[in-house]
Amino acid sequence: MKRRNPSLIGIVARRIIAFSLLAMALQIGVVFADYWFDDDKLSVLMLQQETETLSRGIVNRDGVLTYKPDHELRERYLERRGRDGAIYVRVRTASGSVLFSNCTTECAAHFLPLSVNAPNFWKRLIAPGKPFSIAGGQSFERDGVPVLVELAILKDPNGFMFSALLHEMFDSMIVPMTLMFCLVIGATIWSIRSALRPVAVAVKAADAIDPRDSGARLPATRMPQEIERLVSAVNRLLVRVADLIQSQKIFSSSIAHEIRTPVSIAKMELSRIADPRARNAERDLDALTHILEQLTSLARADAVDPSAYQRANLSLIGAEVTEMTAPLVFDQDKSIEFVDHGTTPVTVIPALVENMLRNLIENAVKHNPPGTRIVVTCGPGPQVSVEDNGNGLVDLPEHREDLGYVKRSGQIGLGLKIVHRISELHKARIAIDTAPDQGTKVTIDFATAA
């Protein structure tokens, strides 16, 4: 199973994701290093974040400020679990009134004296190195009253330092970069879709190109420059292909007409010679003439003008072809019959449909023994069939990409090639029912041309 090529949007999206993740990782590494190697900056960040979290416990009850730590605050700051280090918390007003404290002598050792007015922020180092041993405080206003939340951390038993690092990277890096990343991805996909919309139009136009239309071209309006150059190259290729096809059509048609005249002259001269070998030569020339007529028919089918399509009655066409070929059929000691079950009008090229039926009748005459009965049936509906009770197609041509329809004997089946080509022009379906000594029936359904 052939693997599908990746889409341009998928390729670009994957690369944007990869490079965005790499940029995020590098930026996070830079921020981490910036804070990790600057103890003063990191400790200030840690104190600001932790005192702000502690300030959630400040409440106003009946106009009186109190401090009531909830379960989460108690678990984070006040409960001890045998870890090394300690955490001391004191909450007081600017006037020195203590709202909450979990320390006594430790508070006096680490915090500002109660007589000192509460500053907006303060910090001091208790011991150098990591884990941090620091103390500090931050002032918050509740109902117009400044309240100082003070915190002393010895050896950081609860990992506040890493929590501060993660919080800073999440707030300052991950969230903004994720939003930017989503916007970039969205804008990129939208831009690519908009840029490729004319390409989709060109694809539909390419699928709709009629090979018989030598002037068919792909639209190049509103194309990105890179793709416009490709479309222009394809259009130039279409011009060269049209010229090549036209020259082949002219060659096929011209050679058939050019050879027909000398063949007719040769037959005329042979008719004056009373010799069995002359009769054999005449039969060979008749076969050659038949091939030339088929080549001419095939060239005419390839050079058809789309404006030649018209509404026609298949029954009238079938009756006319049967009448025209009857002398040939009777001359070969075979019989022909026309049956009409009623057909509906179809849009076809009548001359090509006549050619197709004539080829089927001539094949039935050529490949079957004397006494064969040929029946041309029109209908019911938009279909025609040619049936015989002869030998059956024991040498049924098969389709090859390089040669077209080729018989098992190696000869090219021009008759069937013409029939299939005309059917393709009308988008008709062909059904061949044959069996040895049971005869052959070829049915062409013009339902799509109705």
TIVEXKE-78021 format. One line per 8 residues: number of its first residue (from 1); their letters; for each residue x, y, z of N, C-alpha, C. Coordinates in steps of 0.1 Angstrom, whole numbers. Example, Ala and Ser with C-alpha at 12.3 -4.5 7.8 and 13.67 -1.06 7.14 Angstrom:
2
1 = as = 132 -57 78 123 -45 78 132 -33 78  128 -22 71 137 -11 71 129 0 79
//
This chain:
450
1 = mkrrnpsl = 8 -12 0 0 0 0 9 12 0  6 22 -9 14 33 -11 12 43 1  23 48 7 21 57 18 18 71 13  8 78 19 4 91 15 15 101 18  17 111 10 26 122 12 21 130 23  29 136 32 24 144 43 20 158 37  10 164 44 5 177 40 14 188 44  14 199 37 22 210 40 18 216 54
9 = igivarri = 6 216 57 2 221 70 7 212 81  7 199 79 13 190 89 28 192 91  35 193 79 49 195 80 53 208 88  46 219 84 49 232 91 45 231 105  33 226 108 28 225 122 38 217 131  43 206 126 52 198 134 65 205 136  70 212 127 82 220 128 81 231 138  69 238 137 67 249 146 66 244 161
17 = iafsllam = 59 232 162 58 226 176 72 223 181  80 216 172 93 212 177 102 224 181  102 234 172 111 246 175 105 254 187  92 255 188 86 262 199 89 255 213  88 242 213 92 234 225 106 236 228  115 236 218 129 238 220 132 252 226  125 262 220 126 276 225 121 277 239  110 271 242 105 271 256 115 265 266
25 = alqigvvf = 120 253 262 130 247 270 142 255 273  147 262 262 159 270 264 156 282 272  144 288 270 141 300 278 139 296 293  132 285 295 131 280 309 144 278 315  154 272 308 167 270 313 174 283 316  172 293 308 178 306 311 173 313 323  159 312 324 153 318 336 157 310 349  157 297 348 161 289 360 175 293 364
33 = adywfddd = 184 294 354 198 297 358 199 311 363  191 320 358 191 334 363 188 335 377  177 328 381 173 328 395 182 319 404  186 307 399 193 298 407 206 303 412  213 310 403 226 315 407 226 329 413  214 335 415 213 348 422 204 345 435  211 342 446 204 339 458 195 350 463  200 363 462 192 374 467 179 375 459
41 = klsvlmlq = 180 374 446 168 376 438 158 364 440  164 352 442 155 341 444 148 341 458  156 346 468 150 346 481 140 357 482  142 368 476 131 379 476 119 373 469  120 366 458 109 361 451 102 351 460  109 342 467 103 332 476 95 339 487  101 349 494 94 356 505 82 363 500  82 369 489 71 376 483 59 367 481
49 = qetetlsr = 62 356 475 52 346 471 46 339 484  55 335 493 50 328 505 42 337 514  47 350 516 39 359 525 26 363 519  26 364 506 13 366 499 3 355 501  8 342 501 0 331 504 -5 331 518  4 335 527 0 336 542 -11 347 544  -11 357 536 -20 368 538 -34 364 536  -37 352 530 -51 348 528 -58 345 541
57 = givnrdgv = -50 343 552 -56 340 565 -61 353 572  -58 365 567 -62 377 574 -77 379 571  -85 380 581 -100 382 580 -105 393 589  -116 399 585 -122 409 593 -135 404 598  -136 403 612 -148 398 618 -154 409 627  -165 414 623 -172 424 630 -164 436 632  -156 440 622 -148 452 622 -135 450 629  -132 438 633 -119 435 640 -111 426 631
65 = ltykpdhe = -98 430 629 -89 422 621 -84 410 629  -85 398 624 -79 386 630 -72 378 620  -65 368 624 -58 359 615 -63 345 618  -68 338 608 -74 325 609 -68 316 598  -57 309 600 -52 301 589 -61 289 587  -63 286 574 -71 274 571 -63 262 571  -69 250 567 -62 238 567 -50 238 558  -51 243 547 -40 243 537 -28 252 542
73 = lreryler = -31 263 549 -20 271 554 -14 265 566  -22 258 574 -16 251 586 -7 240 581  -11 232 571 -3 221 566 9 226 559  9 237 553 21 242 545 31 249 554  26 256 565 35 265 572 37 261 587  27 255 593 26 254 607 29 240 612  25 229 604 27 216 609 41 211 606  47 204 616 61 199 614 60 184 613
81 = rgrdgaiy = 68 179 604 68 164 601 82 158 602  90 163 612 103 156 614 113 160 604  111 170 596 121 175 586 131 184 593  143 185 588 153 194 593 148 208 590  151 218 599 148 231 597 135 235 604  131 248 602 119 253 609 113 264 601  100 267 604 92 278 598 85 285 609  88 298 609 81 307 619 73 318 612
89 = vrvrtasg = 61 320 617 52 329 611 47 339 622  46 352 618 40 362 627 33 372 619  20 375 623 12 385 616 9 395 626  12 408 623 9 419 632 5 431 624  -1 441 632 -5 454 626 7 463 626  5 475 619 16 485 619 19 490 633  9 490 642 10 495 655 17 485 665  19 473 660 26 463 668 17 453 675
97 = svlfsnct = 4 453 671 -5 444 677 -4 430 669  -1 419 677 1 406 671 -12 399 668  -15 396 656 -27 389 652 -25 374 653  -13 369 650 -10 355 650 5 353 651  9 342 658 23 339 659 25 325 664  35 318 658 37 304 662 51 303 669  56 315 673 70 315 679 70 325 691  80 323 699 82 332 711 96 339 710
105 = tecaahfl = 106 332 715 119 338 715 124 338 700  120 328 692 124 328 678 120 340 671  108 345 674 102 357 667 111 369 671  115 370 683 124 382 687 137 381 680  142 368 678 155 367 672 155 369 657  144 366 650 144 367 636 136 378 630  125 383 637 117 393 631 120 407 637  114 417 630 116 431 634 109 433 648
113 = plsvnapn = 115 443 656 108 446 669 94 451 666  85 448 676 71 452 674 70 467 674  79 474 680 79 489 680 82 495 667  87 488 658 91 493 645 79 493 636  76 505 629 65 506 620 67 495 608  56 490 604 56 479 594 61 485 580  72 480 575 76 485 561 69 477 551  70 482 538 63 474 527 69 461 525
121 = fwkrliap = 83 460 526 89 447 525 103 448 531  107 437 538 120 436 543 125 422 543  138 420 543 144 407 542 158 407 548  162 396 555 176 395 560 180 381 559  193 379 558 199 365 557 202 360 570  197 348 573 200 341 586 213 333 585  214 326 574 226 318 571 228 317 556  240 317 551 243 317 537 241 303 531
129 = gkpfsiag = 239 302 517 238 289 511 224 284 509  223 273 502 211 266 500 211 253 508  199 248 513 186 255 513 186 268 521  177 278 517 177 291 523 174 291 538  181 300 545 177 303 559 176 318 559  164 323 558 162 337 557 149 341 565  148 354 567 136 360 574 132 372 566  119 376 566 114 388 560 100 390 562
137 = gqsferdg = 95 400 557 81 403 558 76 412 547  63 412 545 56 420 535 43 426 540  41 439 537 29 446 542 18 444 532  6 441 538 -7 441 530 -17 449 537  -26 455 529 -37 463 534 -50 456 534  -56 456 546 -69 450 547 -79 460 554  -89 464 546 -99 474 551 -92 486 556  -82 491 548 -75 503 551 -65 502 562
145 = vpvlvela = -63 490 568 -53 489 579 -41 481 573  -29 486 574 -17 478 570 -14 467 580  -12 455 574 -9 443 582 5 437 577  14 435 586 27 429 582 27 414 584  30 407 574 31 392 575 46 389 574  51 383 585 65 380 586 67 365 586  78 361 580 81 347 578 96 344 579  99 334 588 113 330 589 115 316 585
153 = ilkdpngf = 124 313 576 126 300 570 140 295 573  141 284 580 154 278 584 156 265 576  166 265 567 169 253 558 157 249 550  147 257 548 137 255 538 131 240 539  125 236 550 121 222 551 110 218 541  102 228 537 90 225 528 93 228 513  105 231 510 109 233 496 102 245 489  102 256 497 96 268 492 104 274 480
161 = mfsallhe = 117 272 480 126 277 470 122 271 456  120 258 455 117 252 443 102 255 439  94 257 449 80 261 446 80 275 440  89 284 445 89 298 440 95 297 425  105 289 423 110 288 409 100 283 399  93 272 403 82 267 394 71 277 392  67 284 403 56 294 401 60 305 392  73 310 393 78 321 385 78 316 370
169 = mfdsmivp = 83 304 368 84 299 354 71 297 348  61 292 356 48 290 351 41 303 348  42 313 357 35 325 355 41 334 344  55 334 344 62 343 336 66 337 322  66 324 322 72 317 310 62 308 303  57 298 310 49 287 304 36 292 298  29 300 307 16 305 303 17 314 291  25 325 292 26 334 280 31 327 267
177 = mtlmfclv = 41 318 269 47 312 257 37 302 251  29 296 260 19 286 255 8 294 247  4 305 252 -6 314 245 0 318 231  13 323 232 19 327 219 21 315 210  24 304 215 26 292 207 13 288 200  1 289 207 -12 286 201 -15 296 191  -12 309 193 -16 319 184 -7 317 171  6 314 173 14 312 161 10 300 153
185 = igatiwsi = 6 289 160 1 277 152 -12 280 145  -21 287 152 -33 290 145 -32 299 134  -23 310 135 -21 319 124 -14 312 113  -4 303 116 3 296 105 -6 287 97  -15 279 104 -24 271 97 -34 279 89  -39 290 94 -48 298 87 -41 304 75  -29 308 76 -22 314 65 -19 304 54  -15 292 58 -12 282 48 -25 278 41
193 = rsalrpva = -36 276 48 -49 273 42 -53 284 32  -51 296 36 -55 307 27 -46 307 14  -33 305 17 -24 305 5 -26 293 -4  -31 282 1 -32 270 -7 -46 269 -13  -55 278 -9 -69 277 -15 -69 279 -30  -61 288 -36 -60 288 -51 -54 275 -56  -46 268 -48 -40 255 -53 -51 245 -54  -60 245 -44 -71 235 -45 -80 238 -57
201 = vavkaada = -82 251 -60 -90 254 -72 -82 249 -85  -69 250 -85 -61 245 -96 -62 230 -97  -63 223 -86 -64 209 -86 -77 205 -92  -88 211 -88 -101 208 -94 -101 211 -109  -95 222 -113 -94 226 -127 -86 215 -135  -76 210 -128 -68 199 -135 -76 187 -137  -84 183 -127 -92 171 -128 -103 173 -138  -107 185 -141 -118 188 -150 -113 190 -164
209 = idprdsga = -100 190 -166 -95 193 -180 -99 182 -190  -104 186 -201 -108 177 -212 -96 175 -221  -91 163 -222 -79 160 -231 -81 165 -245  -93 166 -249 -96 171 -263 -95 186 -264  -95 193 -253 -95 207 -253 -80 212 -253  -75 216 -264 -61 220 -265 -58 233 -258  -68 241 -255 -66 254 -249 -68 253 -234  -70 241 -228 -72 240 -213 -59 244 -206
217 = rlpatrmp = -60 252 -196 -49 256 -188 -53 257 -173  -43 256 -164 -46 257 -150 -46 272 -146  -55 276 -137 -55 290 -133 -43 293 -123  -37 305 -125 -26 309 -117 -28 322 -109  -41 326 -109 -44 338 -101 -43 336 -86  -38 346 -79 -37 346 -64 -29 335 -59  -20 330 -67 -11 319 -63 1 325 -56  6 318 -46 20 322 -40 30 321 -52
225 = qeierlvs = 40 329 -51 50 330 -62 56 316 -65  60 309 -54 67 296 -56 57 286 -63  45 286 -60 35 276 -66 31 281 -80  31 295 -81 27 300 -94 37 296 -105  50 295 -101 60 291 -111 58 277 -115  54 268 -105 51 254 -108 39 253 -118  28 261 -115 16 261 -123 19 266 -137  28 276 -138 32 281 -151 39 270 -159
233 = avnrllvr = 48 263 -152 55 252 -159 46 241 -163  36 238 -155 26 228 -160 18 233 -172  15 246 -172 7 251 -184 16 251 -196  29 253 -195 38 252 -206 39 238 -211  39 228 -201 39 214 -205 26 211 -212  14 216 -208 2 213 -214 2 218 -229  8 229 -231 9 235 -245 17 225 -254  29 220 -248 37 211 -256 30 198 -258
241 = vadliqsq = 23 193 -248 15 180 -250 4 182 -260  -3 194 -260 -13 196 -270 -8 196 -284  4 203 -285 10 203 -299 14 189 -303  19 181 -294 23 167 -297 11 159 -301  0 160 -293 -12 152 -296 -18 157 -310  -18 170 -312 -23 175 -325 -15 169 -337  -2 169 -335 7 163 -346 4 149 -348  2 141 -337 -1 127 -339 -15 125 -346
249 = kifsssia = -25 133 -342 -38 132 -349 -36 135 -364  -29 146 -367 -27 149 -381 -20 138 -388  -9 132 -382 -2 121 -388 -11 109 -390  -19 105 -380 -27 93 -382 -38 95 -393  -44 107 -393 -54 109 -403 -48 111 -417  -36 117 -418 -30 120 -431 -25 107 -437  -18 99 -429 -13 86 -435 -24 77 -440  -35 77 -433 -46 68 -437 -51 73 -451
257 = heirtpvs = -53 86 -452 -58 92 -465 -48 90 -476  -35 92 -473 -24 92 -483 -23 77 -489  -24 67 -480 -22 54 -485 -35 48 -492  -46 54 -489 -59 48 -495 -59 49 -510  -54 60 -516 -54 62 -531 -45 51 -538  -32 50 -534 -24 40 -541 -30 25 -539  -36 23 -527 -42 9 -525 -53 7 -535  -62 17 -537 -73 16 -546 -68 14 -560
265 = iakmelsr = -57 21 -564 -51 19 -578 -46 5 -579  -39 0 -568 -34 -14 -569 -45 -24 -571  -56 -22 -563 -67 -32 -565 -73 -31 -579  -74 -19 -585 -79 -18 -598 -70 -26 -608  -57 -25 -606 -48 -32 -616 -49 -47 -613  -50 -51 -601 -51 -65 -598 -64 -72 -603  -75 -64 -604 -88 -69 -609 -87 -73 -624  -77 -68 -631 -75 -71 -645 -67 -83 -647
273 = iadprarn = -61 -89 -636 -52 -101 -638 -60 -113 -634  -61 -123 -643 -69 -135 -640 -59 -145 -634  -57 -144 -622 -47 -153 -615 -51 -155 -601  -52 -167 -595 -55 -169 -581 -47 -160 -571  -34 -159 -575 -26 -151 -566 -30 -136 -566  -36 -131 -577 -41 -118 -577 -53 -116 -568  -61 -127 -567 -73 -127 -558 -68 -126 -543  -57 -134 -540 -52 -134 -527 -46 -120 -523
281 = aerdldal = -39 -114 -533 -34 -100 -531 -46 -90 -529  -57 -92 -536 -69 -83 -534 -74 -85 -520  -75 -97 -515 -80 -99 -501 -70 -92 -491  -57 -93 -494 -48 -86 -485 -50 -71 -485  -52 -66 -497 -54 -52 -498 -67 -47 -492  -77 -56 -492 -90 -53 -485 -88 -52 -470  -80 -62 -465 -76 -61 -451 -69 -48 -447  -59 -45 -456 -52 -32 -454 -61 -20 -454
289 = thileqlt = -71 -20 -464 -80 -9 -465 -89 -8 -452  -92 -20 -447 -100 -20 -434 -92 -14 -423  -80 -18 -422 -71 -12 -412 -70 3 -413  -68 8 -426 -67 22 -428 -80 29 -424  -91 23 -427 -104 29 -423 -105 30 -408  -100 19 -401 -101 19 -386 -91 30 -381  -80 32 -387 -70 42 -382 -77 56 -384  -83 58 -396 -90 70 -398 -101 73 -388
297 = slaradav = -108 62 -384 -119 64 -374 -113 67 -361  -102 61 -357 -96 63 -344 -90 78 -344  -85 82 -355 -80 96 -355 -91 106 -354  -103 103 -360 -114 111 -360 -120 112 -345  -119 100 -339 -124 100 -325 -115 108 -316  -102 108 -318 -93 116 -310 -94 131 -312  -98 134 -325 -98 148 -328 -112 154 -327  -121 148 -320 -135 153 -319 -136 166 -313
305 = dpsayqra = -145 174 -317 -148 187 -312 -159 186 -302  -157 191 -289 -168 190 -279 -181 197 -284  -181 206 -293 -193 212 -298 -201 203 -307  -195 191 -310 -202 182 -320 -213 174 -313  -214 174 -299 -224 166 -292 -238 172 -295  -247 163 -297 -261 168 -299 -271 157 -294  -283 161 -293 -293 151 -289 -297 142 -301  -297 129 -298 -300 120 -309 -308 108 -304
313 = nlsligae = -314 100 -314 -321 89 -311 -313 76 -314  -310 68 -305 -302 56 -307 -309 46 -316  -322 46 -316 -330 36 -324 -328 40 -339  -328 53 -342 -326 57 -356 -312 55 -361  -302 57 -352 -289 54 -355 -286 39 -358  -292 31 -349 -290 16 -350 -297 11 -363  -309 16 -366 -315 12 -379 -308 16 -391  -302 28 -391 -295 33 -402 -282 25 -405
321 = vtemtapl = -275 22 -394 -262 14 -395 -265 0 -399  -276 -6 -394 -280 -20 -398 -283 -20 -413  -290 -10 -418 -293 -10 -432 -281 -8 -441  -271 1 -436 -259 3 -444 -250 -9 -445  -249 -17 -434 -240 -28 -434 -246 -41 -439  -259 -41 -441 -266 -53 -445 -260 -59 -458  -256 -51 -468 -250 -58 -480 -237 -65 -477  -229 -59 -468 -216 -66 -464 -219 -79 -457
329 = vfdqdksi = -229 -79 -448 -232 -91 -440 -237 -102 -450  -247 -98 -459 -252 -108 -468 -242 -113 -477  -233 -105 -481 -222 -109 -491 -213 -119 -485  -212 -119 -471 -203 -129 -464 -212 -141 -459  -224 -143 -465 -232 -154 -462 -236 -154 -447  -239 -143 -442 -244 -142 -428 -257 -133 -429  -264 -133 -417 -277 -126 -417 -276 -115 -406  -284 -105 -408 -284 -94 -398 -299 -90 -395
337 = efvdhgtt = -302 -86 -383 -316 -83 -379 -315 -71 -369  -325 -62 -371 -326 -51 -362 -338 -52 -353  -336 -50 -340 -347 -51 -330 -347 -38 -322  -359 -32 -321 -360 -19 -314 -370 -20 -302  -365 -19 -290 -373 -20 -278 -376 -6 -273  -372 5 -280 -375 18 -276 -364 24 -268  -358 35 -273 -347 42 -266 -351 56 -262  -344 62 -253 -346 76 -249 -335 84 -256
345 = pvtvipal = -338 97 -258 -329 106 -265 -316 107 -256  -304 108 -262 -292 109 -255 -283 120 -262  -274 125 -254 -264 135 -260 -252 128 -265  -250 127 -278 -239 120 -283 -234 127 -296  -223 121 -302 -219 125 -315 -224 114 -324  -234 116 -332 -241 105 -340 -231 98 -349  -222 106 -356 -212 99 -365 -203 89 -358  -199 92 -345 -191 83 -338 -198 71 -333
353 = venmlrnl = -211 73 -329 -219 61 -325 -221 52 -337  -224 58 -349 -225 50 -361 -212 42 -364  -201 49 -362 -188 42 -364 -186 30 -354  -190 32 -342 -188 22 -332 -197 10 -335  -209 12 -339 -218 1 -342 -213 -7 -355  -208 1 -365 -203 -5 -377 -191 -14 -374  -182 -9 -365 -171 -17 -361 -175 -30 -355  -185 -29 -346 -189 -42 -339 -196 -51 -349
361 = ienavkhn = -203 -46 -359 -209 -55 -369 -199 -61 -378  -189 -53 -382 -178 -58 -391 -170 -69 -383  -167 -67 -370 -160 -77 -363 -168 -90 -362  -181 -89 -360 -190 -101 -360 -190 -108 -374  -189 -100 -384 -188 -106 -398 -175 -113 -400  -164 -106 -396 -150 -110 -399 -147 -123 -391  -151 -124 -379 -146 -135 -370 -155 -146 -368  -166 -147 -376 -175 -158 -375 -178 -165 -388
369 = ppgtrivv = -182 -178 -387 -183 -186 -400 -196 -182 -407  -198 -187 -420 -210 -185 -427 -222 -190 -419  -233 -183 -421 -246 -188 -414 -248 -181 -401  -238 -173 -396 -239 -166 -383 -250 -156 -384  -258 -155 -374 -269 -145 -373 -265 -134 -364  -266 -122 -369 -262 -109 -361 -275 -102 -358  -276 -97 -346 -288 -90 -341 -283 -77 -335  -288 -66 -340 -286 -52 -335 -298 -48 -327
377 = tcgpgpqv = -296 -46 -314 -308 -43 -305 -306 -29 -299  -317 -21 -300 -317 -8 -294 -327 -8 -283  -323 -4 -271 -332 -3 -259 -332 -17 -252  -341 -18 -242 -349 -7 -237 -340 4 -230  -344 16 -231 -336 27 -225 -324 31 -233  -315 39 -228 -304 44 -236 -293 34 -238  -295 23 -244 -285 13 -247 -287 6 -260  -275 2 -266 -275 -6 -278 -266 -18 -276
385 = svedngng = -269 -28 -284 -261 -41 -283 -260 -47 -297  -249 -54 -299 -246 -62 -311 -243 -76 -307  -252 -86 -311 -250 -99 -307 -250 -109 -319  -241 -119 -317 -241 -129 -328 -241 -143 -321  -243 -153 -329 -243 -167 -323 -232 -175 -329  -221 -168 -331 -209 -174 -337 -200 -181 -328  -187 -180 -331 -176 -187 -324 -173 -182 -310  -177 -170 -307 -173 -164 -294 -159 -158 -296
393 = lvdlpehr = -155 -149 -287 -142 -142 -288 -131 -151 -281  -126 -160 -288 -115 -168 -283 -102 -161 -282  -101 -150 -289 -89 -141 -289 -92 -127 -285  -99 -127 -273 -104 -114 -268 -92 -105 -264  -92 -93 -270 -81 -84 -267 -81 -80 -253  -69 -77 -248 -67 -72 -234 -60 -59 -235  -62 -51 -224 -56 -37 -224 -42 -37 -219  -33 -30 -226 -19 -28 -222 -17 -13 -222
401 = edlgyvkr = -9 -9 -212 -7 6 -211 1 11 -222  10 4 -228 19 9 -238 13 8 -252  4 -3 -255 -1 -5 -268 -16 -4 -270  -23 -3 -258 -37 -2 -259 -43 -16 -259  -53 -19 -268 -59 -32 -268 -52 -42 -278  -46 -52 -272 -38 -62 -280 -43 -76 -278  -44 -83 -289 -49 -97 -289 -38 -106 -284  -42 -118 -280 -32 -128 -275 -23 -132 -286
409 = sgqiglgl = -27 -131 -298 -18 -134 -309 -8 -123 -312  -9 -112 -305 0 -101 -307 -5 -90 -316  -16 -92 -323 -21 -82 -332 -29 -71 -324  -29 -59 -329 -36 -48 -322 -51 -49 -325  -59 -49 -315 -74 -49 -317 -79 -35 -320  -78 -30 -332 -82 -16 -335 -97 -15 -333  -105 -25 -338 -119 -24 -337 -124 -21 -323  -119 -30 -314 -123 -28 -300 -118 -15 -294
417 = kivhrise = -106 -12 -298 -100 1 -294 -109 13 -298  -114 13 -310 -122 23 -315 -135 24 -306  -141 12 -304 -153 11 -296 -151 16 -282  -140 12 -276 -138 17 -262 -135 32 -262  -128 37 -272 -125 51 -272 -137 60 -274  -146 55 -283 -159 63 -285 -167 62 -272  -167 50 -266 -175 49 -253 -169 58 -243  -156 60 -242 -150 69 -232 -154 83 -234
425 = lhkariai = -155 87 -247 -159 101 -251 -173 104 -246  -182 93 -246 -196 95 -242 -198 90 -227  -187 86 -220 -188 81 -207 -198 70 -206  -198 62 -216 -207 50 -217 -200 38 -211  -208 28 -206 -203 16 -201 -204 5 -211  -193 -4 -212 -193 -15 -222 -194 -28 -214  -202 -37 -218 -203 -50 -213 -201 -60 -224  -192 -70 -222 -189 -80 -232 -192 -94 -227
433 = dtapdqgt = -201 -100 -233 -205 -114 -228 -202 -123 -239  -192 -132 -237 -188 -141 -248 -184 -155 -242  -186 -165 -250 -182 -179 -246 -179 -187 -259  -170 -196 -259 -167 -204 -271 -179 -211 -276  -181 -210 -289 -193 -216 -296 -206 -212 -291  -206 -201 -283 -219 -196 -278 -222 -182 -283  -213 -176 -290 -215 -163 -296 -210 -152 -286  -212 -140 -291 -207 -128 -284 -218 -117 -284
441 = kvtidfat = -219 -110 -272 -229 -99 -271 -221 -87 -265  -221 -76 -272 -215 -64 -267 -226 -54 -265  -227 -49 -253 -237 -39 -249 -231 -26 -245  -235 -15 -250 -231 -2 -247 -242 6 -240  -240 10 -228 -250 17 -220 -247 32 -220  -256 40 -226 -254 55 -226 -261 62 -215  -263 56 -204 -272 62 -193 -266 75 -189  -253 77 -188 -247 90 -183 -249 101 -194
449 = aa = -252 97 -206 -254 107 -217 -269 110 -219  -277 104 -211 -292 106 -213 -296 120 -209
//
